[in-house]
Structures are given as structure tokens and as C-alpha cells.
Amino acid sequence: MLERTQAMSGNGVVAMHSYGRQAGTWEGILVTLGVPLIQPYRRVWQALVSAPGCRRGVTKKRSIASAKRLFGVTLKKSQDGIADALHMALWALHVYATGGM
């Protein structure tokens, strides 16, 4: 699973170009190897983290708290990327186990 990339305001053009190239490289590798690939938008897999009916975005604090609750790991604020990776993996397991999005 790779998160579907999209440009956001405030991101530098050069940084987004570099990120897009890296994501495209991984996409090419996975497709070449025949690995099933799904690419959800961030808001799709983050539905695991947010409370039902919550309209606010998922913050680092909420992501880390959810990782502790779901996986029993204690992470620092600077390790929110690890929490996001755990949530994406859980979402992908759910998708593959149920046979679809």
C-alpha cells in the first residue's frame, strides 16, 4: 500500500516533485514485482484514527494516542510517522481481509 500523493498548499514545488518521483519509483517496483497495490488518500486510512463524526483532522497527538491504544506502543511526538505507518498497515490488512475497500 502506498498513500496516494497530492499537492498541499505550503509544500515547496521542489519538495513535492522529489516526493512524487520517489512514490512513482516505489509504485513501479511494486507493480513490476506483481505486488497488489492500493493507493488510498490520507483521509481514507485515517478514518481508523479519528472518532466517528469527528470533523477535525488527525493530529500527531491523536495518531500517537491511537497507536498506543491499538498497538501498545509508546511513541514520541517526533515519531508520528511510525504511528501513521502502523495505521496504514492496519487499514491495508482490513482491506485485504475483507476483499475490498
C-alpha positions in Angstrom: 0.0 0.0 0.0 1.2 3.5 -0.9 -0.6 6.6 0.2 -1.9 8.5 -2.8 0.1 11.7 -3.0 -1.4 15.1 -3.6 0.0 18.6 -3.5 -0.9 20.7 -0.5 -0.6 24.4 0.0 2.6 25.4 1.8 4.6 22.5 0.3 7.5 23.6 -1.8 7.4 22.8 -5.5 10.8 21.1 -5.5 9.9 19.0 -2.4 6.6 17.8 -3.9 8.4 17.0 -7.2 11.0 14.9 -5.3 8.4 13.2 -3.2 6.3 12.4 -6.3 9.3 10.9 -8.1 10.1 8.7 -5.0 6.5 7.5 -4.8 6.5 6.7 -8.5 9.6 4.7 -8.2 8.1 2.5 -5.5 4.9 2.2 -7.4 6.8 1.0 -10.4 8.8 -1.5 -8.4 5.7 -3.0 -6.7 3.8 -3.2 -10.0 6.8 -4.9 -11.7 7.0 -7.5 -8.9 3.3 -8.2 -9.2 2.5 -6.9 -5.7 -1.1 -5.9 -5.3 -1.2 -2.2 -4.9 -3.8 0.0 -3.4 -3.4 3.8 -3.0 -5.9 5.4 -0.6 -6.0 9.1 0.1 -4.8 10.1 3.6 -8.3 10.8 4.8 -9.4 7.2 3.9 -6.9 5.3 6.1 -7.0 8.0 8.8 -10.7 7.1 9.4 -9.2 4.4 11.7 -7.7 7.1 13.9 -10.5 9.6 14.1 -13.5 9.2 16.2 -16.8 8.7 14.4 -18.3 12.0 13.4 -15.1 13.9 14.2 -14.7 16.7 11.7 -11.2 17.8 12.7 -8.1 16.3 11.0 -6.0 13.7 12.6 -3.3 15.4 14.6 0.1 14.0 15.6 -1.1 13.7 19.2 -4.3 11.8 18.2 -2.3 9.5 15.9 0.2 8.7 18.6 -2.5 8.1 21.2 -4.4 5.8 18.8 -1.2 3.8 18.1 -0.7 3.3 21.8 -4.3 2.1 22.2 -4.3 -0.2 19.2 -0.8 -1.5 19.2 0.5 -0.9 22.7 3.5 1.2 21.6 4.7 4.4 23.2 6.0 6.9 20.7 7.3 10.5 20.9 5.7 13.3 19.0 8.6 13.2 16.6 7.7 9.6 15.8 4.3 10.3 14.4 5.4 8.8 11.1 5.7 5.4 12.8 2.2 5.8 14.1 0.9 6.6 10.6 2.7 3.6 9.2 1.1 1.3 11.8 -2.4 2.7 11.0 -1.8 2.3 7.2 -0.8 -1.3 7.7 -3.9 -2.0 9.8 -6.1 -0.4 7.2 -4.4 -2.5 4.4 -4.9 -5.7 6.5 -8.6 -4.8 6.8 -8.9 -4.2 3.1 -7.2 -7.4 2.1 -9.1 -9.4 4.7 -12.5 -8.1 3.6 -11.7 -8.3 -0.1 -12.1 -4.6 -0.9 -12.3 -1.0 0.1 
